[in-house]
Amino acid sequence: MHSIEEKLAAFERLLKIMVELREQCPWDRKQTFETLRHLTIEETYELSEAIMDSDLDEIRKETGDLLLHMVFYAQIASETSREQGGWDIADSLNGICDKLVARHPHIYGDVEAKDEETVKANWERLKLKEGKKSVLEGVPKGLPSLVKAYRIQDKVRGVGFDWENAGQVWDKVQEELTEFQAEVDIDSERATDEFGDVLFALVNYARFKNINPDEALERTNRRFQARFQHMEAAIQADASEGGKAMADMSLSELDAYWNRAKSAISNDHA
């Protein structure tokens, strides 16, 4: 692996290239915070996909892409004077360094923290001391709903607002299911609310079982997609030899192909 000096040199190289591009490239010169925003979101999803694929080389590439975006934002900000609120990459880096030191008193101070839960609880308490009015201020409004539910629950857990054990949470899941079933054929708006409560309770239960619900659902999505596409290919192959098209098959016929796809693509290969 590279030394600290080599890493610093690589980062310096990126900073210099960014300055050159901003000065000389028409496209780079035109970009703003707003025009880069959707591209950054796209790059984040590409990194997420690489992580799900356990593709280390792709993770390396996507990490570089995201680093470029962070440097790009800092370069744009540095083109505004400090009197008008401008800043540069050193301000960002020093800011996060100061935050890490302040929020890890068990490393840089005299606070004791023997486990992960204590660290997380200390983190949330320190954020409130820094002026945050709510522990939930750190949950971005734009997060996907499933991820947001998990983060909300994790945040409030840090200040002690949580169930005592997974059994209690499972009881809550069953309670919410009963309430949903009571409304589903009567009042669509209330049923929607109750279904949201079911999902929220299931996310809570997953958290107690150390399951990331977003990752679990994405794995299911990928598994279903792989199996369905395998089924499509098999049907198309048979149709080319005189078999039925998918649109002409009964559900039982489709199920037969689906079961073949399930056998061919196991959970380990989804």
PLY file of the C-alpha trace (Angstrom):
ply
format ascii 1.0
element vertex 270
property float x
property float y
property float z
element edge 269
property int vertex1
property int vertex2
end_header
0.00 0.00 0.00
1.04 3.60 -0.48
2.75 5.65 2.22
1.20 8.76 3.74
3.53 10.84 1.59
2.38 9.08 -1.59
-1.26 9.52 -0.62
-0.72 13.22 0.00
1.03 13.55 -3.35
-1.90 11.86 -5.12
-4.37 14.18 -3.41
-2.24 17.20 -4.33
-2.23 16.00 -7.94
-6.05 15.88 -7.95
-6.24 19.38 -6.47
-3.93 20.77 -9.17
-5.82 19.02 -11.97
-9.09 20.40 -10.62
-7.73 23.95 -10.70
-6.51 23.44 -14.28
-9.83 22.00 -15.43
-11.77 24.79 -13.77
-9.61 27.36 -15.56
-9.26 25.73 -18.97
-12.14 23.29 -19.66
-15.42 24.89 -20.87
-17.54 22.13 -19.30
-15.81 22.17 -15.92
-15.82 25.97 -15.83
-19.59 25.99 -16.35
-20.47 23.69 -13.44
-22.14 24.86 -10.23
-23.23 23.22 -6.97
-26.67 22.75 -8.51
-25.50 21.18 -11.79
-23.21 18.75 -9.97
-25.79 17.68 -7.40
-27.62 15.05 -9.48
-24.30 13.73 -10.80
-23.06 13.26 -7.24
-26.21 11.34 -6.35
-25.67 9.12 -9.40
-22.05 8.46 -8.42
-23.15 7.57 -4.89
-25.56 4.98 -6.23
-22.84 3.57 -8.47
-20.59 3.20 -5.43
-23.45 1.51 -3.58
-23.90 -0.93 -6.45
-20.18 -1.75 -6.49
-20.32 -2.44 -2.75
-23.33 -4.73 -3.22
-21.38 -6.57 -5.93
-18.34 -6.88 -3.62
-16.28 -5.53 -6.52
-13.17 -4.02 -4.94
-11.80 -2.65 -8.19
-15.10 -0.94 -9.01
-15.30 0.43 -5.44
-11.85 1.95 -6.02
-13.02 3.66 -9.20
-16.28 4.94 -7.72
-14.50 6.21 -4.60
-12.25 8.22 -6.90
-15.28 9.63 -8.71
-16.83 10.76 -5.42
-13.55 12.28 -4.26
-13.45 14.25 -7.49
-16.91 15.63 -6.73
-15.91 16.69 -3.21
-12.83 18.46 -4.58
-14.99 20.02 -7.30
-17.45 21.48 -4.75
-14.56 22.84 -2.69
-12.96 24.43 -5.75
-16.22 26.16 -6.67
-16.58 27.43 -3.09
-13.00 28.73 -3.08
-13.85 31.01 -6.00
-16.10 33.02 -3.67
-14.39 35.39 -1.23
-14.41 34.55 2.45
-16.34 37.74 3.10
-19.14 36.27 0.99
-18.99 32.85 2.66
-16.35 31.16 0.52
-14.15 28.35 1.75
-11.72 25.77 0.37
-10.85 22.08 0.77
-8.62 22.79 3.78
-11.62 24.22 5.63
-13.62 21.06 4.86
-10.82 18.76 5.96
-10.03 20.69 9.14
-13.72 20.84 9.93
-14.21 17.09 9.74
-10.96 16.48 11.65
-12.11 18.80 14.45
-15.50 17.06 14.53
-13.94 13.59 14.72
-11.65 14.59 17.58
-14.48 16.28 19.49
-16.86 13.35 19.04
-14.33 10.69 20.05
-13.49 11.73 23.62
-12.78 8.07 24.38
-9.81 8.37 22.01
-8.78 12.01 22.36
-10.05 12.68 25.88
-10.67 10.94 29.19
-14.09 9.39 28.48
-14.37 5.60 28.63
-16.28 3.66 25.96
-15.95 -0.10 26.02
-18.41 -0.95 23.25
-20.00 0.36 20.07
-23.30 1.30 21.70
-21.58 3.57 24.22
-19.70 5.29 21.38
-22.92 5.89 19.45
-24.75 7.18 22.52
-21.87 9.57 23.29
-21.91 10.73 19.66
-25.60 11.72 19.80
-25.25 13.45 23.16
-22.27 15.45 21.91
-24.23 16.54 18.83
-26.94 17.95 21.09
-24.31 19.82 23.13
-23.03 21.33 19.88
-26.36 23.06 19.42
-28.50 20.50 17.62
-32.12 20.85 18.74
-32.99 17.25 17.88
-31.08 14.04 17.34
-33.16 13.65 14.18
-31.68 16.76 12.56
-28.93 14.54 11.19
-31.38 12.48 9.10
-31.51 13.98 5.58
-35.03 14.66 4.33
-34.16 13.30 0.90
-33.16 9.81 2.04
-35.12 6.92 0.54
-37.94 6.06 2.95
-36.62 2.63 3.94
-33.16 4.00 4.71
-34.69 6.98 6.52
-36.76 4.72 8.79
-33.64 2.77 9.76
-31.64 5.95 10.45
-34.45 7.49 12.52
-34.66 4.39 14.70
-30.89 4.20 15.04
-30.70 7.88 16.02
-33.32 7.71 18.77
-31.74 4.53 20.05
-28.61 6.57 20.73
-30.47 8.60 23.36
-32.18 5.61 24.95
-35.55 5.66 23.18
-35.80 2.03 22.13
-37.37 -1.33 22.85
-35.70 -3.60 25.36
-35.59 -6.72 23.20
-36.47 -8.11 19.78
-39.47 -10.01 21.14
-41.21 -6.75 22.00
-40.56 -5.45 18.50
-41.95 -8.60 16.91
-45.10 -8.22 18.99
-45.36 -4.69 17.59
-45.01 -6.04 14.04
-47.90 -8.43 14.62
-49.98 -5.66 16.22
-49.41 -3.40 13.21
-50.27 -6.23 10.81
-53.57 -6.76 12.60
-54.37 -3.06 12.39
-53.49 -3.01 8.69
-55.68 -6.03 7.95
-58.58 -4.34 9.75
-58.38 -1.33 7.43
-57.15 -2.65 4.10
-60.61 -3.32 2.62
-62.40 -0.47 4.40
-60.44 2.78 4.27
-57.61 3.11 1.74
-56.07 6.17 3.40
-55.98 4.59 6.84
-54.75 1.35 5.28
-51.87 3.28 3.73
-50.93 4.68 7.13
-51.19 1.26 8.76
-49.06 -0.32 6.02
-46.42 2.34 6.71
-46.56 1.35 10.39
-46.04 -2.31 9.40
-42.97 -1.40 7.36
-41.60 0.83 10.13
-42.03 -1.98 12.68
-40.37 -4.50 10.35
-37.42 -2.16 9.85
-37.17 -1.89 13.63
-37.16 -5.66 14.00
-34.51 -6.00 11.30
-32.36 -3.48 13.18
-32.64 -5.57 16.37
-31.52 -8.61 14.38
-28.57 -6.71 12.85
-30.10 -6.86 9.37
-29.87 -3.79 7.17
-33.34 -3.64 5.60
-32.23 -1.65 2.56
-29.50 -4.18 1.79
-31.90 -7.07 2.39
-34.50 -5.63 0.00
-31.88 -4.85 -2.64
-30.61 -8.44 -2.46
-34.17 -9.65 -2.98
-34.63 -7.24 -5.90
-31.46 -8.53 -7.54
-32.38 -12.14 -6.90
-35.86 -11.68 -8.37
-34.49 -9.83 -11.39
-31.87 -12.50 -12.09
-34.41 -15.31 -11.80
-37.04 -13.54 -13.90
-34.55 -12.80 -16.66
-33.39 -16.43 -16.56
-37.05 -17.47 -16.89
-37.55 -15.08 -19.83
-34.51 -16.47 -21.62
-35.69 -20.06 -21.13
-39.18 -19.27 -22.42
-37.78 -17.41 -25.43
-35.49 -20.34 -26.22
-38.39 -22.79 -26.05
-40.63 -20.44 -28.06
-38.05 -20.36 -30.86
-38.52 -24.13 -31.15
-42.30 -23.98 -31.27
-43.15 -23.42 -27.62
-45.50 -20.82 -26.20
-44.68 -17.16 -25.74
-44.75 -15.87 -22.17
-47.93 -13.84 -22.78
-49.76 -17.02 -23.82
-48.81 -19.10 -20.78
-50.97 -19.90 -17.79
-49.77 -19.04 -14.29
-49.01 -22.69 -13.59
-46.85 -22.89 -16.72
-45.00 -19.74 -15.69
-44.52 -21.17 -12.20
-42.80 -24.19 -13.71
-40.29 -21.97 -15.48
-39.92 -19.87 -12.34
-39.05 -22.91 -10.24
-36.44 -23.92 -12.81
-34.97 -20.43 -12.58
-34.90 -20.64 -8.79
-32.99 -23.91 -8.99
-30.54 -22.46 -11.49
-29.96 -19.22 -9.55
-29.64 -19.81 -5.83
-29.42 -17.14 -3.15
-25.62 -17.42 -3.24
-25.53 -16.26 -6.84
-28.21 -13.55 -6.69
0 1
1 2
2 3
3 4
4 5
5 6
6 7
7 8
8 9
9 10
10 11
11 12
12 13
13 14
14 15
15 16
16 17
17 18
18 19
19 20
20 21
21 22
22 23
23 24
24 25
25 26
26 27
27 28
28 29
29 30
30 31
31 32
32 33
33 34
34 35
35 36
36 37
37 38
38 39
39 40
40 41
41 42
42 43
43 44
44 45
45 46
46 47
47 48
48 49
49 50
50 51
51 52
52 53
53 54
54 55
55 56
56 57
57 58
58 59
59 60
60 61
61 62
62 63
63 64
64 65
65 66
66 67
67 68
68 69
69 70
70 71
71 72
72 73
73 74
74 75
75 76
76 77
77 78
78 79
79 80
80 81
81 82
82 83
83 84
84 85
85 86
86 87
87 88
88 89
89 90
90 91
91 92
92 93
93 94
94 95
95 96
96 97
97 98
98 99
99 100
100 101
101 102
102 103
103 104
104 105
105 106
106 107
107 108
108 109
109 110
110 111
111 112
112 113
113 114
114 115
115 116
116 117
117 118
118 119
119 120
120 121
121 122
122 123
123 124
124 125
125 126
126 127
127 128
128 129
129 130
130 131
131 132
132 133
133 134
134 135
135 136
136 137
137 138
138 139
139 140
140 141
141 142
142 143
143 144
144 145
145 146
146 147
147 148
148 149
149 150
150 151
151 152
152 153
153 154
154 155
155 156
156 157
157 158
158 159
159 160
160 161
161 162
162 163
163 164
164 165
165 166
166 167
167 168
168 169
169 170
170 171
171 172
172 173
173 174
174 175
175 176
176 177
177 178
178 179
179 180
180 181
181 182
182 183
183 184
184 185
185 186
186 187
187 188
188 189
189 190
190 191
191 192
192 193
193 194
194 195
195 196
196 197
197 198
198 199
199 200
200 201
201 202
202 203
203 204
204 205
205 206
206 207
207 208
208 209
209 210
210 211
211 212
212 213
213 214
214 215
215 216
216 217
217 218
218 219
219 220
220 221
221 222
222 223
223 224
224 225
225 226
226 227
227 228
228 229
229 230
230 231
231 232
232 233
233 234
234 235
235 236
236 237
237 238
238 239
239 240
240 241
241 242
242 243
243 244
244 245
245 246
246 247
247 248
248 249
249 250
250 251
251 252
252 253
253 254
254 255
255 256
256 257
257 258
258 259
259 260
260 261
261 262
262 263
263 264
264 265
265 266
266 267
267 268
268 269
